[in-house]
C-alpha cells in the first residue's frame, strides 16, 4: 500500500508546485535580471544585449535532453536542479557587492539558465510519466496557470521587496541581494517539499539499461524524432502556429502605454499593470484551465479548431484598438478576451505536443519540440519591434492577423493524435 502511494499521488499535491518552481527561475533570469541591472546603473544598451543571451539555454535544451533521459530519474534531476538553483541565486546575491558584479552575476544567471532549462526537461517528462493521458490534458491549464503565477510573483513580489528595501537601506546592491536570497530560500523549500511529496512513477527510469549502455545515443534520439509521421508538417506547425502571437507578445504593453500621437492608447503604467498584468493574466489562466478541462472531457480532435479560432480571431481586437483608440473602458474586455482565447489556443498546442511525444524518448522528443518552438518565438520577437517601427501600430496588427494563417494551414495535414484517459 505504501509503495502504491509513493508511485501515485493526487496531482494537486505536486503539479502546482512543480510548475511554480519551473516558472520562477525563468522569470528571475529573463525578467527580474533586467530590472536588477537597471537599478545597479548598467546602461540600457549593454543590459539588453547581454541579457538577451540568457534565453539561449532554453532554445538549445534539446541538445542535452538525452542526458536527462539517459542518467537517473526525472525525479532526481528535478531535486538536484532545485539545490543548484538555490546556490545560483545566493551566489548572484553575494556577487552584487563585487566591483565586477555585472560580469560575475551574468555568469551566475547564465549557469542558472542552464539549470532552469534542465529542470524544464525533467519536469515536463515527469509530468507525462506521473499523470495518465486524461489527467495530462485536465491539469494542463493548471500547470500553465501556476507557471504564470510564478512569473507574477517574481516580477511583482520580489521586485516590490527589492524596491522597498532600497528605500530603507539606501543600497540597490543590498536590497537585490536580499531579494535573491529570498528566491534561494524558496528553491530550498521546494527541494524539501518535493523530496517528500513527488510520486515515484514506476516508468520513471533511465531510458537505457546502464549495464548495457551508459547513455542514450543522441543520434538515435534525433533519428527517432525525425522519423515520426509527417514530421515536416509537425515542425512547420510548431514554428508557425504561434507566429502571429509571438509578434504581438512584445508590443502589447508598449502599445497600451505609448501616447496616442504615436498610435498607442496612452494608458498610465499602473493602468497597463491592471489591464494586461492582472486582468489579462487572470483571463489567460482561466482560458488555460477551461481548455484543459474541455480537452479532457471532449478530446483533442473535437476541441482543436474551436480553440485555434478562439486564439487567433481576437487579434482583430488590437486592429480595432489601434484604429479607433477608444477609452480605457474598451481595453479591459478586449485584452481580457484576447488573453482568454490565447489560453485556450496555447493549451491545445501544448497538449498536441505532449500527445506527439511517444515511445522510449518521449522526454527528449518533447524537449526538442519545445526547443523548436522557443527558437521560432525568439525569431519572431526579435524582429517584431523593427516591423512595428516601420509600419506603425495599425498596419502592424494587420500583419499579425495575417501571420496567424500559415500555422492554421498546417493543421489539416497534421497526424491525428488522440488519447483516451
C-alpha positions as CSV (number, residue, x, y, z in Angstrom):
1,X,0.0,0.0,0.0
2,X,2.8,2.4,0.9
3,X,4.6,1.6,-2.4
4,X,1.4,2.3,-4.3
5,X,1.0,5.7,-2.6
6,X,4.6,6.6,-3.4
7,X,4.1,5.7,-7.1
8,X,0.8,7.7,-7.5
9,X,-0.3,10.8,-5.7
10,X,-3.1,13.3,-6.2
11,X,-1.9,15.7,-8.9
12,X,-2.9,18.6,-6.7
13,X,-0.2,17.7,-4.2
14,X,2.6,18.3,-6.7
15,X,1.5,19.8,-10.1
16,X,1.1,23.4,-8.8
17,X,4.5,23.4,-7.0
18,X,6.2,21.6,-9.9
19,X,5.3,24.3,-12.3
20,X,5.6,27.3,-9.9
21,X,9.2,26.1,-9.4
22,X,9.6,25.9,-13.2
23,X,8.3,29.5,-13.9
24,X,10.2,31.2,-11.0
25,X,13.8,30.8,-12.3
26,X,12.8,31.7,-15.9
27,X,11.2,34.9,-14.6
28,X,14.2,35.8,-12.4
29,X,16.7,35.2,-15.1
30,X,14.8,36.7,-18.1
31,X,12.7,39.5,-16.5
32,X,13.9,40.4,-13.0
33,X,17.6,40.4,-14.0
34,X,16.9,43.3,-16.4
35,X,15.4,45.4,-13.6
36,X,18.2,44.5,-11.3
37,X,20.9,45.7,-13.8
38,X,19.0,48.9,-14.4
39,X,18.9,49.5,-10.7
40,X,22.6,48.8,-10.4
41,X,23.3,51.5,-13.1
42,X,24.1,49.3,-16.1
43,X,23.4,51.2,-19.3
44,X,20.3,50.0,-21.3
45,X,22.2,49.1,-24.4
46,X,24.7,46.9,-22.5
47,X,22.0,45.4,-20.4
48,X,19.7,44.4,-23.3
49,X,22.5,43.0,-25.5
50,X,23.8,40.7,-22.7
51,X,20.5,39.7,-21.1
52,X,19.1,38.6,-24.5
53,X,21.7,35.9,-24.5
54,X,20.1,34.3,-21.4
55,X,17.3,32.9,-23.5
56,X,19.6,30.6,-25.5
57,X,19.8,27.7,-23.0
58,X,16.0,27.2,-23.4
59,X,16.4,27.2,-27.2
60,X,19.3,24.8,-27.0
61,X,18.0,22.5,-24.3
62,X,17.2,19.6,-26.8
63,X,20.9,19.2,-27.2
64,X,21.3,17.8,-23.6
65,X,17.8,16.5,-23.2
66,X,19.1,12.9,-24.0
67,X,21.3,13.1,-20.9
68,X,18.2,13.7,-18.8
69,X,16.7,10.6,-20.4
70,X,19.8,8.5,-20.0
71,X,21.0,9.3,-16.5
72,X,19.0,9.0,-13.3
73,X,15.3,9.5,-12.9
74,X,13.4,12.7,-13.7
75,X,12.6,13.0,-10.0
76,X,16.3,13.1,-9.1
77,X,17.1,15.6,-11.8
78,X,14.4,18.0,-10.5
79,X,15.6,17.7,-6.9
80,X,19.2,18.3,-8.0
81,X,18.2,21.4,-10.0
82,X,16.3,22.8,-7.0
83,X,19.5,22.7,-5.0
84,X,21.7,24.1,-7.8
85,X,19.3,26.9,-8.5
86,X,19.3,27.9,-4.8
87,X,23.1,28.1,-4.8
88,X,23.0,30.1,-8.0
89,X,20.6,32.7,-6.6
90,X,22.5,33.1,-3.3
91,X,25.8,33.3,-5.3
92,X,24.4,36.0,-7.5
93,X,23.3,38.0,-4.5
94,X,26.7,37.8,-2.9
95,X,28.4,38.8,-6.1
96,X,26.5,42.1,-6.3
97,X,28.9,43.7,-3.9
98,X,31.9,43.0,-6.2
99,X,33.4,45.7,-8.4
100,X,32.9,43.3,-11.4
101,X,29.3,42.5,-10.3
102,X,27.9,42.7,-13.9
103,X,30.2,40.0,-15.4
104,X,30.0,37.8,-12.3
105,X,26.3,37.9,-11.8
106,X,25.7,37.5,-15.6
107,X,27.8,34.3,-15.3
108,X,25.7,33.1,-12.4
109,X,22.5,33.9,-14.3
110,X,23.7,32.1,-17.4
111,X,24.6,29.0,-15.4
112,X,21.1,29.4,-13.7
113,X,19.6,29.4,-17.2
114,X,21.1,26.0,-18.0
115,X,19.9,24.7,-14.6
116,X,16.4,26.1,-15.2
117,X,16.2,24.6,-18.8
118,X,17.4,21.2,-17.4
119,X,14.6,21.4,-14.8
120,X,12.1,22.1,-17.6
121,X,13.2,19.0,-19.5
122,X,12.9,16.8,-16.4
123,X,9.6,18.4,-15.1
124,X,7.8,18.1,-18.5
125,X,9.0,14.5,-18.8
126,X,8.0,13.7,-15.2
127,X,4.5,15.3,-15.8
128,X,3.9,12.8,-18.7
129,X,5.1,9.9,-16.5
130,X,3.3,10.7,-13.3
131,X,-0.1,11.5,-14.9
132,X,-2.3,9.4,-17.2
133,X,-3.3,10.8,-20.6
134,X,-6.7,12.2,-19.4
135,X,-5.1,13.9,-16.4
136,X,-2.3,15.3,-18.6
137,X,-5.0,17.3,-20.5
138,X,-7.1,18.0,-17.4
139,X,-4.2,19.6,-15.5
140,X,-2.5,21.3,-18.4
141,X,-4.3,24.5,-17.8
142,X,-3.4,24.4,-14.1
143,X,0.3,23.8,-14.8
144,X,0.3,26.8,-17.2
145,X,-1.5,28.9,-14.6
146,X,0.9,28.2,-11.8
147,X,3.8,28.8,-14.2
148,X,2.3,32.2,-14.9
149,X,1.7,32.9,-11.2
150,X,5.4,32.3,-10.6
151,X,6.2,34.9,-13.2
152,X,3.8,37.3,-11.5
153,X,5.4,36.6,-8.1
154,X,9.0,37.1,-9.4
155,X,8.3,40.3,-11.4
156,X,5.8,41.6,-8.7
157,X,6.6,40.5,-5.2
158,X,10.4,40.1,-5.5
159,X,10.8,43.4,-7.3
160,X,8.4,45.1,-4.8
161,X,10.6,43.7,-2.0
162,X,13.8,45.0,-3.6
163,X,12.3,48.4,-4.1
164,X,11.1,48.7,-0.5
165,X,14.4,47.5,0.8
166,X,16.3,50.0,-1.3
167,X,14.3,52.9,0.2
168,X,15.1,51.7,3.8
169,X,18.7,50.7,3.2
170,X,19.8,53.2,0.5
171,X,21.7,50.4,-1.3
172,X,20.5,48.8,-4.5
173,X,23.1,46.0,-4.1
174,X,22.0,45.1,-0.6
175,X,18.3,45.2,-1.5
176,X,18.7,43.0,-4.5
177,X,20.9,40.6,-2.6
178,X,18.1,40.1,0.0
179,X,15.6,39.6,-2.8
180,X,17.9,36.9,-4.5
181,X,18.5,35.3,-1.1
182,X,14.7,35.1,-0.7
183,X,14.5,33.3,-4.0
184,X,17.2,30.9,-2.9
185,X,15.3,30.0,0.2
186,X,12.2,29.3,-1.9
187,X,14.1,26.8,-4.0
188,X,15.4,25.1,-0.8
189,X,11.8,24.9,0.4
190,X,10.8,23.4,-3.0
191,X,13.6,20.9,-2.6
192,X,12.4,19.8,0.8
193,X,8.7,19.7,-0.2
194,X,9.3,17.8,-3.5
195,X,11.6,15.3,-1.9
196,X,8.7,14.2,0.2
197,X,5.6,14.8,-2.0
198,X,6.7,13.9,-5.5
199,X,5.4,10.5,-6.5
200,X,7.8,7.8,-7.8
201,X,6.2,6.5,-11.1
202,X,7.3,3.0,-12.0
203,X,8.1,4.3,-15.5
204,X,10.5,7.0,-14.3
205,X,13.8,5.3,-15.0
206,X,16.8,5.9,-17.4
207,X,15.9,5.2,-21.0
208,X,18.7,2.6,-21.4
209,X,20.0,-0.1,-19.0
210,X,23.2,1.3,-17.6
211,X,24.8,-2.2,-17.7
212,X,24.4,-2.4,-21.4
213,X,24.9,1.2,-22.5
214,X,25.6,4.2,-20.2
215,X,23.8,6.8,-22.3
216,X,21.1,7.1,-24.9
217,X,22.5,7.7,-28.3
218,X,21.9,11.3,-29.3
219,X,21.9,10.1,-32.9
220,X,19.2,7.5,-32.2
221,X,17.0,10.1,-30.4
222,X,17.3,12.6,-33.2
223,X,16.7,9.9,-35.9
224,X,13.6,8.7,-34.0
225,X,12.3,12.3,-33.7
226,X,12.7,12.9,-37.5
227,X,11.2,9.5,-38.3
228,X,7.9,10.4,-36.8
229,X,4.8,10.5,-39.1
230,X,4.7,13.7,-41.2
231,X,7.5,15.3,-39.1
232,X,7.9,18.1,-41.6
233,X,4.3,19.2,-41.1
234,X,4.7,18.9,-37.4
235,X,7.7,21.1,-37.3
236,X,6.0,23.7,-39.6
237,X,3.0,23.7,-37.2
238,X,5.3,24.2,-34.2
239,X,7.1,27.1,-35.8
240,X,4.2,28.9,-37.4
241,X,1.3,28.2,-35.0
242,X,2.4,31.0,-32.6
243,X,4.0,33.3,-35.2
244,X,1.4,36.0,-35.0
245,X,1.1,35.8,-31.2
246,X,4.9,36.0,-30.9
247,X,5.0,39.2,-32.9
248,X,2.2,40.6,-30.7
249,X,3.7,39.5,-27.4
250,X,6.5,42.1,-27.1
251,X,4.4,45.0,-28.4
252,X,1.1,44.8,-26.4
253,X,2.3,46.7,-23.3
254,X,4.2,49.4,-25.3
255,X,1.0,49.8,-27.4
256,X,-1.1,50.3,-24.3
257,X,1.3,52.7,-22.7
258,X,2.6,54.9,-25.6
259,X,0.9,58.1,-26.4
260,X,-2.0,58.4,-28.9
261,X,0.2,60.7,-31.1
262,X,2.4,57.6,-31.9
263,X,-0.6,55.2,-32.3
264,X,-0.8,53.9,-28.7
265,X,-3.6,54.1,-26.2
266,X,-1.8,56.4,-23.7
267,X,-2.5,54.4,-20.6
268,X,-0.6,55.0,-17.4
269,X,1.9,52.4,-16.2
270,X,-0.4,51.4,-13.4
271,X,-3.3,51.1,-15.8
272,X,-1.2,48.9,-18.0
273,X,-0.3,46.7,-15.0
274,X,-4.0,46.3,-14.2
275,X,-5.3,45.8,-17.8
276,X,-2.6,43.5,-19.0
277,X,-0.7,42.3,-16.0
278,X,-3.7,41.5,-13.8
279,X,-6.9,41.2,-15.8
280,X,-5.1,39.8,-18.8
281,X,-3.1,37.2,-16.9
282,X,-6.2,36.1,-14.9
283,X,-8.1,35.7,-18.2
284,X,-5.1,33.7,-19.7
285,X,-5.1,31.4,-16.7
286,X,-8.9,30.9,-16.9
287,X,-8.6,30.1,-20.6
288,X,-5.9,27.5,-19.9
289,X,-7.8,25.9,-17.1
290,X,-11.0,25.7,-19.1
291,X,-9.1,24.4,-22.2
292,X,-7.6,21.6,-20.2
293,X,-10.9,20.6,-18.8
294,X,-12.7,20.6,-22.2
295,X,-9.9,18.6,-23.9
296,X,-10.1,16.0,-21.1
297,X,-13.9,15.8,-21.5
298,X,-14.3,16.0,-25.2
299,X,-11.0,15.0,-26.7
300,X,-8.3,16.8,-28.6
301,X,-9.8,16.4,-32.1
302,X,-13.2,18.0,-31.2
303,X,-11.6,20.9,-29.4
304,X,-8.9,21.7,-32.0
305,X,-10.5,24.1,-34.4
306,X,-12.7,26.0,-31.9
307,X,-9.6,26.6,-29.7
308,X,-7.5,27.7,-32.7
309,X,-10.1,30.2,-33.8
310,X,-10.5,31.4,-30.2
311,X,-6.8,32.1,-30.1
312,X,-6.3,33.9,-33.4
313,X,-9.6,35.7,-34.1
314,X,-9.3,38.1,-31.1
315,X,-6.1,39.5,-32.7
316,X,-8.5,41.7,-34.6
317,X,-9.4,43.4,-31.4
318,X,-5.9,45.1,-31.5
319,X,-6.6,46.3,-35.0
320,X,-9.8,47.9,-33.7
321,X,-7.9,49.4,-30.7
322,X,-5.2,50.8,-32.9
323,X,-7.5,52.4,-35.4
324,X,-10.2,53.7,-33.1
325,X,-8.1,54.4,-30.0
326,X,-11.0,54.2,-27.6
327,X,-11.0,54.9,-23.9
328,X,-9.6,52.5,-21.3
329,X,-13.0,51.0,-20.7
330,X,-12.7,49.2,-24.0
331,X,-9.2,47.9,-23.3
332,X,-10.3,45.9,-20.3
333,X,-12.7,43.5,-22.0
334,X,-10.9,43.3,-25.3
335,X,-7.5,42.5,-23.8
336,X,-9.1,40.0,-21.4
337,X,-10.9,38.2,-24.3
338,X,-7.7,38.1,-26.4
339,X,-5.8,36.6,-23.5
340,X,-8.6,34.2,-22.7
341,X,-8.5,32.9,-26.3
342,X,-4.7,32.7,-26.1
343,X,-5.1,30.5,-23.0
344,X,-7.4,28.1,-25.0
345,X,-5.2,28.1,-28.1
346,X,-1.9,27.6,-26.2
347,X,-3.5,24.7,-24.3
348,X,-4.4,22.8,-27.4
349,X,-0.9,23.4,-28.8
350,X,0.9,22.0,-25.7
351,X,-1.4,19.0,-25.4
352,X,-0.8,18.2,-29.0
353,X,3.0,18.3,-28.4
354,X,2.6,16.0,-25.4
355,X,0.5,13.6,-27.4
356,X,3.1,13.6,-30.1
357,X,5.9,12.7,-27.7
358,X,5.7,8.9,-27.7
359,X,8.0,5.9,-27.2
360,X,11.2,5.5,-25.2
361,X,12.4,9.0,-25.8
362,X,9.3,11.0,-25.1
363,X,11.1,13.4,-22.7
364,X,13.7,14.2,-25.3
365,X,11.2,14.5,-28.1
366,X,9.0,16.9,-26.2
367,X,12.1,18.9,-25.3
368,X,13.1,19.0,-29.0
369,X,9.6,20.3,-29.9
370,X,9.6,23.0,-27.2
371,X,13.1,24.0,-28.3
372,X,11.9,24.4,-31.9
373,X,9.0,26.4,-30.5
374,X,11.3,28.7,-28.4
375,X,13.6,29.3,-31.5
376,X,10.5,30.3,-33.6
377,X,9.3,32.6,-30.9
378,X,12.7,34.2,-30.5
379,X,13.0,34.9,-34.2
380,X,9.5,36.5,-34.3
381,X,10.0,38.6,-31.2
382,X,13.5,39.7,-32.4
383,X,12.0,41.3,-35.5
384,X,8.7,42.5,-34.1
385,X,10.0,45.9,-32.9
386,X,11.5,46.7,-36.3
387,X,8.3,45.7,-38.1
388,X,6.2,47.9,-35.8
389,X,8.6,50.9,-36.1
390,X,8.4,50.6,-39.9
391,X,4.7,50.1,-40.3
392,X,3.1,51.7,-37.2
393,X,0.7,50.0,-34.8
394,X,-2.3,50.0,-37.2
395,X,-0.6,48.1,-40.0
396,X,1.5,46.1,-37.6
397,X,-1.6,44.5,-36.0
398,X,-3.0,43.7,-39.5
399,X,0.3,41.9,-40.3
400,X,-0.1,40.0,-37.0
401,X,-3.5,38.8,-38.1
402,X,-2.2,37.6,-41.5
403,X,0.7,35.8,-39.8
404,X,-1.8,33.5,-38.0
405,X,-2.7,32.0,-41.3
406,X,0.4,29.9,-42.0
407,X,0.1,27.9,-38.8
408,X,-3.6,27.2,-39.4
409,X,-2.8,26.0,-42.9
410,X,-0.7,23.2,-41.5
411,X,-3.4,21.8,-39.2
412,X,-5.4,19.7,-41.8
413,X,-2.1,17.9,-42.6
414,X,-1.1,17.1,-39.1
415,X,-1.0,13.4,-38.0
416,X,-4.1,12.7,-35.9
417,X,-3.3,12.5,-32.2
418,X,-5.9,11.4,-29.7
419,X,-5.7,9.6,-26.4
420,X,-8.4,8.2,-24.2
421,X,-7.9,8.6,-20.5
